[in-house]
Amino acid sequence: MADELIAGRPGFNFLSAAPGLASKPLLVLSSDNGLAPQTDALVAAVRSYGGNRITAYHAATDHSWSDRRIDLATQVIKWLESL
């Protein structure tokens, strides 16, 4: 599995998907798990390709949103309703 991750690393980079994501509605959720800079970079990259149907939401919670599950569900439902 580690070899697959190493070999496929370029393809696993969400930033390389930014051009294709620019034409799609996109919900980007982040939490205080240390990955927010990566999600922020994705949002910026998609916007740089003309993506304007982006909803970005950050919550001060852990990776599994264990204390914010209702908030998580609410954000997803609100985004789905906007489609």
N, C-alpha and C positions, 0 to 999 in steps of 0.2 A: 504494500500500500504506500509506503514511504517513497519507493522508486516511482510509482505512478504519479504521486504528488509532485515530485521533483521534475519528472519528464513533462508533465502537463502543466507546469506552473504558468507559462504564458497564456494558455487558454483558460485558466481559472481566474484570471484577473478581470474583475467586473469593469474596469475602466476601458478595456478593449471592446466591451459591448456597448459603450456609450453611443456610438453613431446609430446603432440599431434601436436603442432604447429611446432615442430622441423623438421618435414618431409615436410613441406609446404613452398611455397614462401610466404614471409611475408613483407608487407609494414607497417611501423610504423611511423606515423606522430605525431609530438608534436608541441606545441606552448607555448607562455609565459603565460599560464593560471594556472600554479602551478602544473600541472600534469606530467611534464617531468620526474621527478624522478620515477614515476610509469612506464612510458613507457620505460625508461632506464633499470629499473629492469626487465621488461618483455623481452627486447632484450637480456639482460645478461642471464636470465634463459633459454631462447630458445637456445642460443648459448651453454650453459652448457650441454644441451641435444643433442648437435651435429648439431643444426640448423645452416646452413651456407648460406641459401638463404634469407637473411634479408636485406632489405633496410630501413634504419632509416634516418629520415629527421626532423630537427627542424627549425622552422621559428620564428623570433621575431615578433609575432603578437598576436592578442587576440584569444579566444576560437573558434570563428566562422570564423577566418581568414578573417575578413571583409576588410582589406586593402591588402590582399595577395591572393585573389581568383584566379587570373591568375597563380600565382606561385603554388598554391594548385593543380589546374587542370593540370598544366605542370608536376608536380611530379607524379601524378596518371597516366597520359598518358605515361610518360617515363617508369614507373614501369610496366604497362600493356604491353608495347611494348617489354619489356625484357623477358616476359614469353614465 
